[in-house]
């Protein structure tokens, strides 16, 4: 029997000059001060996880893969100065990320891969599970997917007769303070996926989840349209930056 092959990580490729940042390093062996710094950060992360690191160091870890031969600390700080925190960097629109000096396609791709992975992990904890028994995970997912967006997004969570989440779909995107929603389309889609109940979710980019008069009126319209078809509206969640508001808990439903 032939001996098993040993696999090793292949060297990361160099990226184009549009991702040059402060302290650019010429091609060749990685300078020891950068190599040692990266090793220390990785060791701290493996020992203590993300809780042991400030945002700029966690962001550095992400940038290491996209920019393998430069000091990425200046770029990490520049991104945080621009967008505010780690979560907002990951969820920033691609066009805004690309406008930051030192950010090119590889950096944008790396950030969006991390964002997608976080959302998929959070989503896996709620899909095809009873919503009422995994409510905390549902809120975590909604915050991961929506809390740091710069424009409004409206999602509908479709539930079966046992309140198991069978579909999670984005219905519309809007501006910083408005998203168009059509009750007829919400109910039509519920019938298509054979849903028995709904949970509405949208975000407020301002960070304040207090519902507007339009939010309240739209919710009432969807509730009335759904009831005609025998579909229950369980709740409407508004996701702010650090907290959410439940229409059911606040007495709006």
C-alpha positions in Angstrom: 0.0 0.0 0.0 1.4 3.4 -1.0 2.1 5.7 2.0 -0.4 8.4 2.7 0.4 11.7 1.2 1.1 14.6 3.6 -0.8 17.8 2.9 0.5 21.2 3.6 -1.0 24.6 3.3 0.1 26.2 0.1 1.5 29.7 0.2 -1.0 32.4 -0.1 -0.9 34.3 -3.4 0.2 37.9 -3.7 -2.6 40.3 -4.6 -2.5 43.3 -6.9 -1.0 46.7 -6.1 -4.4 48.3 -5.5 -4.3 46.7 -2.0 -1.0 48.4 -1.0 -1.3 49.8 2.5 0.9 51.8 4.8 4.3 50.1 5.3 4.3 48.1 2.1 6.8 45.3 1.9 8.7 44.3 -1.2 8.2 40.8 -2.4 10.3 38.1 -0.7 10.5 36.6 2.8 8.0 38.1 5.3 9.9 40.4 7.7 10.3 38.9 11.2 8.4 41.7 12.9 5.3 41.1 10.8 5.6 37.3 10.9 6.0 37.4 14.7 3.1 39.8 15.1 0.9 37.5 13.1 1.9 34.5 15.0 1.2 36.2 18.3 -2.3 37.3 17.2 -3.2 33.8 16.0 -1.9 32.3 19.2 -4.0 34.7 21.3 -7.0 34.0 19.2 -6.6 30.2 19.6 -6.1 30.5 23.3 -8.8 33.0 24.2 -11.1 33.3 21.2 -12.6 36.6 19.9 -13.4 37.8 23.4 -9.6 38.2 24.0 -9.1 40.6 21.1 -10.3 44.1 20.3 -12.0 44.7 17.0 -8.9 46.0 15.2 -6.9 42.8 16.0 -9.8 40.5 15.0 -10.0 42.5 11.8 -6.3 42.1 11.3 -6.7 38.3 11.4 -9.2 38.5 8.6 -7.0 40.7 6.5 -3.9 38.5 6.9 -5.3 36.2 4.2 -6.1 38.9 1.7 -2.8 40.8 2.2 -0.1 38.3 3.1 3.0 40.4 2.9 2.2 43.8 4.5 1.4 45.2 7.8 -2.4 45.3 7.9 -2.8 47.1 11.2 -3.1 50.6 9.5 -5.8 49.3 7.1 -7.7 47.6 10.0 -7.8 50.9 11.9 -8.8 52.8 8.8 -11.7 50.5 8.2 -12.9 50.8 11.8 -12.6 54.6 11.7 -14.7 54.6 8.5 -17.4 52.1 9.6 -17.4 52.1 13.4 -16.9 48.5 14.5 -16.1 45.0 13.3 -19.7 44.1 12.5 -20.2 47.2 10.4 -17.0 46.6 8.5 -18.2 43.1 7.5 -21.7 44.3 6.5 -20.7 47.4 4.7 -21.6 47.6 1.0 -18.9 46.5 -1.4 -18.8 49.8 -3.1 -18.1 51.6 0.2 -15.5 49.1 1.2 -13.7 49.5 -2.1 -13.6 53.3 -1.7 -11.3 52.9 1.4 -7.6 53.4 0.5 -5.8 50.1 0.5 -8.9 47.9 -0.1 -9.1 46.0 -3.3 -11.0 43.0 -4.6 -9.3 40.4 -2.4 -10.0 42.4 0.8 -13.7 42.9 -0.2 -14.0 39.2 -1.0 -12.4 38.1 2.3 -14.7 40.3 4.4 -17.8 39.2 2.5 -16.8 35.5 2.9 -16.6 36.0 6.7 -20.0 37.8 6.7 -21.6 35.1 4.7 -20.2 32.4 6.9 -21.5 34.2 10.0 -25.0 34.5 8.6 -25.1 30.9 7.4 -24.0 29.6 10.8 -26.6 31.7 12.6 -29.3 30.6 10.0 -28.5 26.9 10.5 -29.4 27.2 14.1 -33.0 28.3 13.4 -34.0 26.7 10.0 -36.3 23.7 10.2 -36.6 24.1 14.0 -39.6 25.1 16.2 -39.3 28.9 16.5 -40.7 29.2 20.0 -38.1 26.9 21.5 -35.2 28.5 19.7 -36.3 32.2 20.1 -32.9 33.4 21.3 -31.2 31.8 18.3 -33.7 33.4 16.0 -33.0 36.8 17.5 -29.3 36.2 17.2 -29.7 35.3 13.5 -31.8 38.4 12.8 -29.2 40.6 14.5 -26.4 38.9 12.6 -28.1 39.3 9.2 -29.7 42.8 9.6 -28.6 44.9 12.6 -25.6 46.6 10.9 -27.1 47.2 7.4 -27.0 50.7 6.2 -30.4 50.5 4.4 -33.7 48.9 5.4 -34.4 45.3 4.6 -37.7 43.5 5.1 -37.8 39.7 5.6 -40.6 37.2 6.2 -40.1 34.1 8.2 -42.6 31.4 7.2 -43.7 28.7 9.7 -45.6 25.5 9.3 -48.4 24.2 11.5 -46.0 23.2 14.2 -44.3 26.6 14.2 -41.2 25.2 12.5 -39.3 27.7 10.3 -39.6 26.4 6.8 -38.6 29.5 4.8 -36.7 32.8 5.4 -37.0 35.2 2.5 -36.0 38.8 1.8 -39.1 40.5 0.5 -37.6 44.0 -0.2 -34.8 46.4 0.3 -35.1 50.1 0.6 -33.4 53.3 1.7 -32.0 54.4 5.1 -35.5 55.0 6.4 -38.0 53.2 4.1 -38.6 49.9 2.5 -41.6 49.1 0.2 -43.7 46.2 1.4 -46.7 44.7 -0.4 -49.1 42.7 1.8 -50.5 40.8 -1.1 -47.1 39.5 -2.1 -46.3 38.4 1.5 -49.5 36.4 1.7 -49.2 35.0 -1.8 -45.7 33.6 -1.0 -47.1 32.2 2.3 -49.6 30.1 0.3 -46.9 29.0 -2.1 -44.7 27.5 0.6 -47.8 26.2 2.5 -47.1 28.3 5.6 -49.5 28.5 8.5 -47.9 31.4 10.3 -45.6 34.4 9.7 -43.0 36.5 11.5 -42.1 39.8 9.9 -38.6 41.2 10.5 -37.1 44.4 9.3 -34.2 46.6 10.5 -33.8 50.3 11.4 -30.4 51.5 10.2 -30.7 54.4 12.7 -30.3 51.9 15.5 -33.6 52.8 17.2 -36.1 50.0 16.8 -39.1 52.2 17.8 -41.8 51.5 15.1 -43.0 54.3 12.9 -46.7 54.9 12.1 -46.0 53.4 8.7 -44.5 50.3 10.3 -47.7 49.9 12.5 -50.0 50.5 9.6 -48.2 48.0 7.3 -48.2 45.4 10.0 -52.0 45.7 10.4 -52.5 45.4 6.7 -50.5 42.2 6.5 -52.2 40.8 9.6 -55.7 41.4 8.0 -54.6 40.0 4.6 -53.1 36.9 6.3 -56.2 36.3 8.5 -58.4 36.1 5.4 -56.4 33.2 4.2 -56.2 31.5 7.6 -52.6 32.5 8.3 -51.5 33.8 11.6 -49.1 36.7 12.1 -47.1 35.8 15.2 -44.9 38.8 15.5 -43.1 41.7 13.8 -39.6 42.2 14.9 -37.7 45.5 14.3 -34.0 45.0 14.6 -31.9 47.9 15.9 -28.2 48.1 16.3 -28.1 46.6 19.9 -31.7 45.6 20.6 -34.9 44.6 19.0 -38.6 45.4 19.4 -41.3 42.9 19.3 -44.8 44.1 18.2 -46.3 41.2 20.2 -44.5 42.1 23.5 -45.2 45.8 23.1 -48.9 45.3 22.5 -49.0 46.3 18.8 -50.4 42.8 17.9 
